[in-house]
Amino acid sequence: MADALATYRRMRDFSRTPEPAGSEVTDADGARFVVQRHRASSLHYDLRFEIDGVLVSWAVPKGPTLDPKARRLAMHVEDHPIEYLHFEGVIPSGQYGGGDVIVWDTGTWEPVKTDDPRAAVENGELHAEVHGQKLHGRLVLIRREGQDGDAWMLLHKRDQHAVEGWEPEEHPHSVLTGRTNEEVKADPARLWRSDLPAAEADISLLPQPLPGQAIDELDGLGKQGTWEVFGRSVKVTNLDKVLFPGDPPITKRELLAYAASVAPVVLPYLEGRPLNLHRYPDGAEAKGFWHKQRPRHAPEWIGAWDNPDADPGETTTYVVADEPAALVWAANFGGLEWHPWTSRAEAPHEPTYALIDLDPGERTTWEDLLTLARLHRTALEHLGVTARAKVTGRRGIQIWVPVVPGYTFDDTRAWVEKLSGTVGLVAPDLVSWKWEVKQRGGLARLDYTQNAVNKTLVAPYSPRPAFGAPVSVPIGWDELDDPDLRPDRWTIRTVLDRLDRHGDPFRVLLGGAQRLPEIS
């Protein structure tokens, strides 16, 4: 049995897919089963029985059923590792089986009419009594004679658990998390780290929230003091200073509380990257300025990156926010906006995202901008590309496309230019390709030039310097059709509630690095 997973492993790149690589196959006598609803190139259900230390698997296009009249095609596929019993998440586009997966049903099973289920499978007929949360009773798998050797038939016996007309699509939720495939696609909350030991590999992607006690400690400080947060001592100053106009106005104390609360969510989009800060030390109503150089007074625990390409007079050392307390420090430093590089410090000339910036003109209405965003959504879905949009907190919409290592900024810029050029042909009355704002006639620009070293777009969940402290917020693709959507809909006072209810739609990008397909 040592080679039972060889086919499975050969078909996958575990540096890119979150699927479990699988520990060594054992002769464990388990009796579990799982059914996963899997939206890959086409929707199907994966039925898996634990046999001899692996999951013997069939892909069932129409899904298993309790209906005794139904006969389902079931394609016998490669054995999967036992750890797949709990796999729920998103397999990146371009990987084998790319798509979203939920644990649609799971439970225990008993082989019937045999003491050797592996031999029964080899002989072409398996009877299984299943005890799941959705499926109950006798399932029978029979290899179809005269057909492809992988083609089987799945049926449910007419027993006390049979229900005529029962359809799996009427029961779309995960039995592990209660989520649908669409919700997993928007915010995959669990990840299988195939580089970790099996006992540690199944981890939550949801960051631990900041304890309420920490906010109470901040509220208890006077105008300044030292705030113990995330295990660091952060000197905080001018806590009652108004930084954003609002009703009521927003003070630095409230900004720091927001920065600390959202830091665990934002950190994956900042860590390991040089950080440009847009500083407004006198508040959003005063003139701001860009600050890139890591100040000498920064605490030694604040991450740093020395730029080897810096010319005289340019930034030599950047801040790198490698821990959540660094975001609190940046906010106290007057950093109202957070702009991480598209590349990581260890490979500054290799982008990790291709960026699409929908920049509205004076004549561009919000509905016009939504039209352009929806056209990009359609084009990206047609290409099979994983991407997500976010509203900017001002007027625009941005789309982030995660890419595998090895691309240059010339590559991503050319790809985005071609994609947006194709979209622009569909809506030529909405788009200008002129460089100068005055020459655009008030039309929108599909800006591909942000794909360059040290060019940045505002980070997810970063505040913007405007009334009420609006926030740049990731959205699900379907939210482009929400009549209540606005680019500045959420503020630092409301976005945390959204995160609690809906999670982070950008989370899927963290495991979604992909090769960019050719655009014809």
Secondary structure, 3 states (H helix, E strand, C coil): CCCCCHHHHHCCCCCCCCCCCCCCCCCCCCCEEEEEEEECCCEEEEEEEEECCEEEEEEECCCCCCCCCCCEEEEEEEEEEHHHHHCCEEECCCCCCCEEEEEEEEEEEEEECCCCHHHHHHHCEEEEEEEECCCEEEEEEEECCCCCCCEEEEEECCCCCCCCCCCHHHCCCCCCCCCCHHHHHHCCCEEECCCCCHHHHEEECCCCCCCHHHHHHHHHCCCCEEEEECCEEEEECCCCCEEECCCCCEEHHHHHHHHHHHHHHHHHHCCCCEEEEEECCCCCCCCCEEECECCCCCCCCCEEEECCCCCCCCCCEEEECCCHHHHHHHHHCCEEEEEECCEECCEEEEECEEEEEEECCCCCCHHHHHHHHHHHHHHHHHHCCCCEEEECCCCCEEEEEEECCCCCHHHHHHHHHHHHHHHHHHCHHHECCCCCHHHCCCCEEEECCCCCCCCCCCCCCCECCCCCCEECEEECHHHHHCCCCCCCCCECCCHHHHHHHHCCHHHHHHHCCECCCCCC
